[in-house]
């Protein structure tokens, strides 16, 4: 089974850009999903 994805720009700065993969059937990027798992107190 093929999974389709796209690459989304997450943050943009003068010297660097950060991107994350988002699976076609998901609303959040993989980076956003990762940050949701980290407790707020960290």
C-alpha positions as CSV (number, residue, x, y, z in Angstrom):
1,X,0.0,0.0,0.0
2,X,1.4,3.4,-1.0
3,X,1.3,6.3,1.4
4,X,1.3,9.8,-0.1
5,X,2.8,12.7,1.7
6,X,3.8,16.3,1.2
7,X,6.6,18.5,2.7
8,X,5.4,21.5,4.6
9,X,7.3,24.5,5.6
10,X,7.3,24.8,9.4
11,X,9.5,27.8,10.2
12,X,11.3,30.2,8.0
13,X,14.4,32.2,9.1
14,X,17.0,34.2,7.1
15,X,19.6,31.5,7.2
16,X,17.6,28.3,7.5
17,X,14.2,26.8,6.9
18,X,12.6,23.9,8.7
19,X,10.3,21.4,7.0
20,X,8.2,18.5,8.1
21,X,6.4,15.6,6.4
22,X,2.7,15.5,6.5
23,X,0.9,12.3,5.5
24,X,-1.9,12.8,3.0
25,X,-4.6,11.6,5.4
26,X,-3.4,13.6,8.4
27,X,-4.1,17.1,9.5
28,X,-0.9,17.6,11.4
29,X,2.7,17.3,10.3
30,X,4.9,14.6,11.9
31,X,6.7,17.3,13.8
32,X,3.5,18.7,15.2
33,X,2.4,15.2,16.2
34,X,5.7,14.7,17.9
35,X,5.4,17.9,19.9
36,X,1.9,16.9,21.0
37,X,3.4,13.9,22.8
38,X,5.8,16.0,24.9
39,X,4.4,17.1,28.2
40,X,4.1,20.9,28.7
41,X,6.3,20.9,31.8
42,X,9.4,19.9,29.8
